[in-house]
Amino acid sequence: MAKKSKVLPRVLVVDDETDLADLLELTLLKMGLDVVKANSVTVAKKQLDAQRFDLCLSDMRMTDGEGLELVQHIQTHRLDVPIAILTAYGSTNNAIAALKAGAFDYLAKPVSLEQLRTLVKSALKLEQTSEPASNSVAAGSQLLGSSPALLHVLGLVDKLARNLAPVYITGESGSGKERAARLIHAKSARGDKPFIAVNCGAIPENLMESEFFGYRKGAFTGATEDRDGFFQAADGGTLFLDEVADLPLPMQVKLLRAIQERKVRQVGGVSEVDVDVRIISATHQSLAKCVEEGRFRQDLYYRLNVIELKMPPLREMGEDVLLIAQAVLKKIAQRHNMDAPVLQADALQALRRYDFPGNVRELENLLERALALSDGLHIYAEDLHIQQSTADKAEAQAANLGDTYPLQDYLDRVEKAAIMAALDKTNFNRTQAAKLLGITFRSMRYRLDRLGICQDED
Ligand SMILES: Nc1ncnc2c1ncn2[C@@H]1O[C@H](COP(=O)(O)OP(=O)(O)OP(=O)(O)O)[C@@H](O)[C@H]1O
């Protein structure tokens, strides 16, 4: 580190357009940086091999090759230089290809100097921070476990924390998608900036635009003052779009535009403002299937799904279930100001055997209930109430549902039993229960109404 504080950070600018190269050089010099220029891919490779750079900015298309080659050169020679690619306006495919190859970020031409400065600042900060930017946030978002499946996730999280590529997190409900997103953010150079989590399925359609982009005073009845949206709130940080498959199509168009242009316009506003937001999205549904069914735009899907992070279900994490169970129990006990009761051998065996369709969240709920039922010192298998497999349970429920006709009444009873079981599993949290059932929050509300199940707020 001492080495770095004595010399100016050095940037390699690679472009065969002299005007643009000069403009970039001037801007970087004004920022107090040392600049080296290369007018071809070949020269740039030689420069990269010859001296240490803190950042490389390269045009995509040059006469003797592509900027992508430099991304690959840096990767294969493990040069540890963040590289950003300048792409032609609207050339989404090139931007995505660069990010996939390992570029730290991209800038669309014509280059906005404001965006360039933001990019350079984050790249240089990234170089200086080998430790998580905010240890306290990182500590609150650790992913516990040491199974091969989880270690693979942690390896990818570390890599993703070092670039700005959009990440698309998949995995079953309760498998830690949001926790992984928080961890990527916390470990990144943006760790001390906001992390804004948005449940796309829980926002009423007519409020979506103003929630995402904010509004100006007087834009609509009730808009008594200017208000920022999620994008402005997440500026400099990370915007986590949970249940992104639930976004209605018209909103998908607007979101795509905001992500591509890196600009937003408040509802009722005239001008657009720059926003610097890293997007991480997640869903427990198959977004590819939603695209096939015409419910999700393909262009937005490609935009979000640059790098996929798959969260393993708890049942594929082997002994991790026991490790997480002990940690969760300790946390719950602390909240109740008591010592954690000890999980007995039969309880450990039951946890190990159960398939946890609701993953870690289900484990948390189950332990919370077990603690309440236990003697406070020990937790036995019977306190866990998990002897039955889900399949056994469904079968037992179906058998208890009475006559199969009239068909509608029978189906209603099946539906009600499934919903009640999900609500029970999630401590009557409707949002989580909807996720467990694989339906949207809106659909959940409708079904609760239709089936006459009482609706209290979550
Ligand atoms: N590996 C893990 N270690 C510790 N806690 C975990 C782990 N995975 C998940 N959790 C905890 O389980 C709960 C559910 O996790 P999270 O909300 O991140 O899941 P999710 O996949 O985003 O769920 P959903 O699809 O319902 O939004 C949280 O309390 C989270 O802290």
The ligand as an SDF file (V2000), in Angstrom:
LIG
                    3D

 31 33  0  0  0  0  0  0  0  0999 V2000
  -26.1930  -19.5700    4.1330 N   0  0  0  0  0  0  0  0  0  0  0  0
  -26.9100  -18.8830    5.0340 C   0  0  0  0  0  0  0  0  0  0  0  0
  -26.3860  -18.6020    6.2500 N   0  0  0  0  0  0  0  0  0  0  0  0
  -27.0870  -17.9320    7.1650 C   0  0  0  0  0  0  0  0  0  0  0  0
  -28.3280  -17.4920    6.9880 N   0  0  0  0  0  0  0  0  0  0  0  0
  -28.8880  -17.7030    5.8090 C   0  0  0  0  0  0  0  0  0  0  0  0
  -28.2300  -18.4060    4.7690 C   0  0  0  0  0  0  0  0  0  0  0  0
  -29.0420  -18.4840    3.7100 N   0  0  0  0  0  0  0  0  0  0  0  0
  -30.1760  -17.8540    4.0650 C   0  0  0  0  0  0  0  0  0  0  0  0
  -30.0920  -17.3710    5.3210 N   0  0  0  0  0  0  0  0  0  0  0  0
  -31.1560  -16.6700    6.0700 C   0  0  0  0  0  0  0  0  0  0  0  0
  -32.3930  -17.2300    5.6460 O   0  0  0  0  0  0  0  0  0  0  0  0
  -33.3910  -16.2300    5.5240 C   0  0  0  0  0  0  0  0  0  0  0  0
  -33.8950  -16.1970    4.1020 C   0  0  0  0  0  0  0  0  0  0  0  0
  -32.8470  -15.6960    3.2690 O   0  0  0  0  0  0  0  0  0  0  0  0
  -33.1250  -14.6630    2.0880 P   0  0  0  0  0  0  0  0  0  0  0  0
  -34.2070  -13.6960    2.4550 O   0  0  0  0  0  0  0  0  0  0  0  0
  -31.8160  -14.1220    1.6550 O   0  0  0  0  0  0  0  0  0  0  0  0
  -33.6880  -15.7140    1.0340 O   0  0  0  0  0  0  0  0  0  0  0  0
  -34.2850  -15.4570   -0.4120 P   0  0  0  0  0  0  0  0  0  0  0  0
  -33.7680  -16.5420   -1.2680 O   0  0  0  0  0  0  0  0  0  0  0  0
  -34.0120  -14.0430   -0.8290 O   0  0  0  0  0  0  0  0  0  0  0  0
  -35.8170  -15.6820   -0.1530 O   0  0  0  0  0  0  0  0  0  0  0  0
  -37.0640  -15.2440   -1.0770 P   0  0  0  0  0  0  0  0  0  0  0  0
  -36.9710  -15.9740   -2.3710 O   0  0  0  0  0  0  0  0  0  0  0  0
  -38.2100  -15.7060   -0.2620 O   0  0  0  0  0  0  0  0  0  0  0  0
  -36.9830  -13.7500   -1.2220 O   0  0  0  0  0  0  0  0  0  0  0  0
  -32.7630  -14.9330    5.9630 C   0  0  0  0  0  0  0  0  0  0  0  0
  -33.0510  -14.6900    7.3200 O   0  0  0  0  0  0  0  0  0  0  0  0
  -31.2830  -15.1860    5.7460 C   0  0  0  0  0  0  0  0  0  0  0  0
  -30.5290  -14.4030    6.5960 O   0  0  0  0  0  0  0  0  0  0  0  0
  1  2  1  0
  2  3  1  0
  2  7  2  0
  3  4  2  0
  4  5  1  0
  5  6  2  0
  6  7  1  0
  6 10  1  0
  7  8  1  0
  8  9  2  0
  9 10  1  0
 10 11  1  0
 11 12  1  0
 11 30  1  0
 12 13  1  0
 13 14  1  0
 13 28  1  0
 14 15  1  0
 15 16  1  0
 16 17  2  0
 16 18  1  0
 16 19  1  0
 19 20  1  0
 20 21  2  0
 20 22  1  0
 20 23  1  0
 23 24  1  0
 24 25  2  0
 24 26  1  0
 24 27  1  0
 28 29  1  0
 28 30  1  0
 30 31  1  0
M  END
$$$$
